[in-house]
């Protein structure tokens, strides 16, 4: 590839974000209770990370046994967070129409009680962190080729220095129908785009204080969490919280498709990436807390922005569980493996974004899981934090 397309291809590699392949439609997985088959229709995972690069509550620790007020009084970092009572649930896909291979087999998991942010971290919250610490995010730094090339296929040529300057991926929708296998049609590698310039160097955060912070890497999210006296949730904690106490739910709100009934999440309404009807009230990102919370009181556990989790991503991770044995607070595999990019170290992201749509990926399903490299940031990826109950 030359010119623009070589640049964009390298940009993809810079952020290690390939997700535009056709889904594996032939493999059938069985879990401990259900025999399910992954979606047999061709589906393109555009919404997820197609970028150039319950059960009974609770059963581990009854809420009545925990003096929540006392815990909060002793730890001011918990102010505004929600208590999530521990319990058991079945982790993994519930709906064969949209599920992917790495969401099987379903396996039982036990989760201890914890506290969770009620919504993704906002621009205002992240700004306070930066103001107090002087922190510089990954997207604001030039790319270290020496580090990056270790995660690329051997022999990948070094881009010129101009292409290694500080930048981030920005969603730039086309004005016409495009080939959905070519992610360069709606993602642009823009120099000067970062958390405080979400659309590029000429943009700012005026009026966006209550929007989720984006263009933050896993490293940035962890830095914020440490400053706030918190941590990123494990993938198991995240899914448990997203289900809101309902083990069989497909979505955080239940079973109804996102396009049916009243708006339930910020997603792509219409034909991606050309037309967004704004059925949910927003064309792109939305401020936090615009839709009804789930039954744990958590907002935006589906759509708006993908959220970083603590866990490394491994495509075969779920297959390592014994379906007849309850896993106790799993915190991810020891190594990372994505067959699409075997050299890249990736972390799990959850929840879907404003680019998701049931017609091709339904990334906002409670069980949906995707992945991204630790240094990646883009205009639909944020995070929220948790605190363990000691």
C-alpha positions in Angstrom: 0.0 0.0 0.0 1.2 3.5 -0.7 0.5 7.0 0.4 -2.6 7.4 2.4 -3.3 3.7 2.6 0.2 2.8 3.7 -0.1 5.4 6.4 -3.4 4.2 7.5 -2.3 0.6 7.5 0.6 1.5 9.7 -1.7 3.4 11.9 -3.7 0.3 12.3 -0.6 -1.6 13.4 0.3 1.2 15.8 -2.8 0.6 17.8 -3.1 -3.1 17.1 -6.8 -3.0 16.4 -7.9 -5.4 13.8 -11.4 -6.6 14.1 -12.9 -6.5 10.6 -12.8 -10.1 9.7 -15.7 -12.3 9.0 -16.9 -14.2 12.1 -16.3 -17.9 12.5 -19.7 -19.2 11.7 -19.2 -22.9 11.7 -18.0 -23.8 15.2 -20.5 -25.0 17.8 -19.7 -24.8 21.5 -21.5 -26.5 24.3 -21.7 -25.1 27.8 -22.7 -26.7 31.1 -26.4 -26.1 30.5 -27.0 -25.1 26.9 -26.0 -26.3 23.4 -25.6 -23.2 21.4 -24.2 -22.2 18.0 -22.5 -19.0 17.1 -24.2 -16.8 14.6 -24.5 -18.5 11.3 -25.0 -15.3 9.3 -22.0 -13.4 8.0 -21.3 -10.6 10.4 -18.8 -7.9 10.3 -17.6 -6.6 13.7 -17.5 -3.0 12.7 -18.9 -1.5 15.8 -16.6 -3.2 18.3 -13.0 -2.5 17.5 -13.1 -2.4 13.8 -10.4 0.2 13.8 -7.2 0.9 12.0 -6.1 -0.5 14.8 -29.6 -14.5 38.2 -29.5 -15.8 39.9 -30.2 -15.3 43.6 -28.7 -12.2 45.2 -26.5 -12.4 47.1 -25.0 -15.7 48.1 -21.4 -15.1 49.1 -21.8 -12.2 51.6 -25.3 -10.9 52.4 -25.7 -7.2 52.1 -27.2 -7.2 55.6 -23.9 -8.5 56.9 -22.0 -5.5 55.5 -22.1 -2.0 57.1 -21.8 -0.1 53.9 -22.0 3.3 55.6 -19.1 2.4 57.9 -17.0 1.2 54.9 -17.6 4.4 53.0 -16.9 6.5 56.1 -13.5 4.8 56.4 -12.7 5.2 52.8 -13.6 8.6 51.2 -12.6 7.3 47.8 -15.9 5.3 47.8 -18.0 8.5 47.8 -20.5 8.3 44.9 -19.7 4.6 44.2 -22.3 1.9 44.2 -22.2 -1.3 46.3 -22.4 -4.4 44.2 -23.3 -7.4 46.5 -21.3 -10.5 45.7 -22.9 -13.7 44.3 -22.6 -16.4 41.7 -23.5 -16.2 38.0 -22.9 -18.0 34.8 -20.3 -16.1 32.7 -20.6 -16.2 29.0 -23.0 -15.8 26.0 -26.7 -16.2 26.3 -27.9 -15.5 22.7 -26.6 -17.6 19.8 -27.6 -15.0 17.3 -24.8 -12.6 18.2 -22.4 -14.6 20.3 -18.8 -15.1 19.3 -16.5 -18.1 19.8 -14.5 -16.6 22.6 -17.7 -16.1 24.7 -18.0 -19.9 25.2 -18.3 -22.1 27.1 -20.5 -20.6 29.8 -19.0 -21.3 33.2 -20.0 -20.6 36.8 -18.2 -17.8 38.6 -18.3 -16.5 42.2 -17.8 -12.8 42.8 -17.0 -11.1 46.0 -18.8 -7.8 46.9 -17.2 -4.6 45.6 -17.9 -1.0 44.9 -18.2 0.4 41.3 -18.4 3.8 39.7 -22.0 4.4 38.7 -20.9 5.6 35.2 -17.8 5.8 33.1 -15.2 8.4 34.2 -16.0 11.8 32.8 -13.9 14.5 31.2 -14.3 16.6 34.3 -13.1 13.8 36.6 -10.2 13.0 34.4 -9.3 16.7 34.2 -9.0 16.9 37.9 -6.6 14.0 37.9 -4.4 15.6 35.2 -4.6 19.0 36.9 -3.4 17.5 40.2 -0.7 15.2 38.9 0.4 16.7 35.6 -0.1 13.3 34.0 0.5 13.1 30.2 -1.6 10.5 28.4 -0.3 8.0 25.8 -2.0 9.8 22.9 -0.1 13.0 23.8 3.3 11.3 23.4 5.2 10.5 20.3 5.2 6.7 19.6 8.3 4.8 20.7 9.1 2.6 17.7 11.5 0.5 19.7 8.6 -0.6 21.9 5.9 -0.8 19.3 7.8 -3.0 16.8 8.0 -5.8 19.4 4.3 -6.3 19.0 4.2 -6.2 15.2 5.0 -9.0 12.7 8.8 -9.4 12.2 10.1 -7.3 9.4 7.5 -4.6 9.7 9.1 -1.5 8.2 9.6 1.6 10.4 7.2 4.4 9.5 8.8 7.8 9.0 9.1 10.1 12.0 6.1 12.2 11.0 3.8 9.2 11.3 5.1 8.4 14.8 4.1 11.8 16.2 1.5 12.0 19.0 -1.9 11.1 17.6 -5.1 9.0 18.2 -7.8 7.4 16.2 -10.9 9.4 15.5 -14.2 8.2 14.1 -14.8 10.0 10.8 -18.0 8.7 9.2 -18.2 8.8 5.4 -21.0 10.5 3.5 -21.8 7.4 1.4 -21.9 3.7 1.6 -18.5 2.1 1.8 -16.8 -1.3 1.9 -17.3 -2.5 5.5 -14.1 -4.6 5.3 -12.0 -1.5 4.9 -11.9 0.3 8.3 -10.0 3.2 6.8 -13.4 4.4 5.5 -14.4 5.6 9.0 -11.3 5.7 11.2 -8.7 8.4 10.8 -5.3 8.6 12.5 -5.3 12.3 13.6 -2.3 14.1 15.0 -3.2 16.2 18.0 -6.2 14.1 18.9 -6.3 13.2 22.6 -8.6 13.2 25.6 -8.8 17.1 25.7 -9.0 17.4 21.9 -11.4 14.5 21.1 -11.9 15.4 17.4 -8.5 16.7 16.7 -6.2 19.6 17.6 -8.9 22.3 16.9 -11.5 20.7 19.2 -11.8 21.1 22.9 -14.0 19.9 25.9 -16.2 22.9 26.2 -19.7 21.6 27.0 -18.3 18.0 27.2 -17.5 18.0 30.9 -20.1 15.3 31.7 -19.2 13.1 28.7 -17.0 10.0 29.1 -13.4 10.6 28.7 -12.0 9.0 25.6 -8.6 8.6 23.8 -7.3 7.0 27.0 -5.1 3.9 27.0 -5.2 1.0 29.5 -2.1 2.6 31.0 -3.9 5.9 31.4 -6.9 4.3 33.0 -4.7 2.5 35.5 -2.9 5.7 36.3 -6.2 7.4 37.1 -7.4 4.5 39.1 -4.3 4.5 41.3 -4.6 8.2 41.9 -8.3 7.8 42.8 -7.5 4.9 45.2 -9.3 2.4 43.0 -8.6 -0.1 40.3 -10.0 -1.4 37.0 -12.6 -4.1 37.3 -11.9 -7.7 36.3 -13.7 -9.0 33.3 -15.8 -11.2 35.6 -16.7 -8.4 37.9 -17.7 -6.2 34.9 -20.0 -8.9 33.4 -21.5 -9.7 36.8 -22.2 -6.0 37.4 -23.6 -5.5 33.9 -26.2 -8.3 34.4 -27.6 -6.4 37.4 -28.6 -9.6 39.2 -30.2 -11.4 36.3 -28.2 -14.4 35.1 -30.2 -15.0 32.0 -30.3 -11.5 30.6 -28.9 -11.0 27.1 -28.6 -7.2 27.6 -28.2 -5.2 30.8 -31.9 -4.3 30.5 -33.2 -7.8 29.7 -34.0 -9.3 26.3 -35.6 -6.6 24.1 -33.5 -5.6 21.1 -31.9 -2.2 21.5 -33.9 -0.9 18.5 -37.3 -1.9 20.1 -39.3 0.0 22.6 -37.8 3.1 24.2 -34.1 4.0 23.9 -32.0 1.9 26.3 -28.4 2.8 25.3 -26.4 5.0 23.0 -25.8 2.9 19.9 -25.7 3.2 16.2 -29.3 3.6 14.9 -29.5 3.0 11.2 -27.0 2.0 8.5 -23.4 1.9 9.7 -21.4 4.0 9.1 -23.4 6.2 6.7 -26.7 7.0 8.5 -27.5 7.4 12.2 -31.2 8.1 12.7 -30.4 9.2 16.3 -33.3 7.1 17.6 -31.5 7.1 21.0 -31.1 10.9 21.0 -27.5 11.1 20.0 -25.4 10.8 16.8 -22.1 10.2 18.5 -21.1 10.2 22.2 -23.6 11.0 24.8 -23.3 12.5 28.3 -23.3 9.9 31.1 -26.5 8.8 32.7 -28.9 9.5 29.8 -30.7 6.1 30.0 -32.2 4.0 32.7 -29.7 2.2 35.0 -29.6 -1.5 35.4 -30.9 -3.2 38.5 -27.7 -2.6 40.4 -28.1 1.2 39.6 -25.3 1.3 37.1 -25.5 3.6 34.1 -24.1 3.1 30.7 -23.0 -0.5 31.1 -24.1 -0.9 27.4 -23.2 1.4 24.6 -21.6 4.9 24.5 -18.0 3.8 25.2 -16.2 0.5 25.5 -14.6 0.2 28.9 -11.2 -1.1 29.9 -10.9 -4.1 32.2 -8.0 -5.4 34.2 -7.7 -8.8 32.4 -5.3 -9.8 29.7 -7.2 -11.0 26.6 -6.8 -14.6 25.5 -9.0 -16.1 22.8 -9.1 -19.5 24.4 -9.5 -18.3 28.0 -13.0 -19.5 28.6 -12.0 -23.0 27.5 -9.7 -23.3 30.5 -12.6 -23.3 33.0 -14.2 -26.4 34.4 -17.9 -26.0 33.8 -18.6 -28.2 36.8 -16.6 -26.1 39.2 -17.3 -22.6 40.4 -14.4 -20.2 39.6 -13.6 -17.9 42.5 -13.0 -14.3 41.5 -11.0 -15.0 38.3 -8.8 -12.2 37.2 -7.8 -13.3 33.7 -5.3 -15.4 31.9 -1.5 -15.2 32.6 -0.8 -14.5 29.0 -2.4 -12.7 26.1 -3.3 -14.2 22.7 -5.3 -12.8 19.9 -5.1 -15.1 16.8 -5.6 -12.0 14.6 -2.5 -10.4 16.1 -0.5 -13.0 17.9 2.4 -10.7 18.7 0.3 -8.1 20.4 -0.4 -7.9 24.2 -4.0 -7.1 24.7 -6.5 -6.3 27.4 -10.2 -7.0 27.6 -12.7 -4.2 26.8 -16.4 -4.5 27.6 -19.8 -2.8 27.0 -19.9 -1.8 23.4 -20.0 1.8 22.2 -22.1 4.3 20.2 -20.9 2.5 17.0 -22.5 -0.8 17.9 -25.6 -2.2 16.2 -27.5 -5.5 16.5 -27.3 -6.0 12.8 -23.7 -6.7 12.8 -22.2 -7.1 16.3 -24.3 -6.3 19.3 -21.3 -5.4 21.3 -23.4 -4.1 24.1 -24.6 -7.5 25.1 -23.7 -8.3 28.7 -21.4 -11.2 27.6 -19.8 -9.4 24.6 -16.0 -9.1 24.9 -13.5 -7.5 22.7 -9.8 -6.5 23.1 -7.3 -3.8 22.5 -3.6 -3.3 23.2 -2.6 -1.5 26.4 -1.3 1.7 24.6 -4.4 2.1 22.4 -6.8 5.0 22.6 -9.7 6.1 20.4 -12.9 8.1 20.3 -15.1 5.4 21.7 -13.0 3.8 24.4 -13.2 4.8 28.1 -13.3 3.2 31.6 -14.8 3.1 35.1 -13.3 1.9 38.4 -14.0 -0.4 41.2 -12.9 -0.9 44.8 -12.9 -4.3 46.7 -14.8 -4.8 49.9 -12.1 -5.6 52.5 
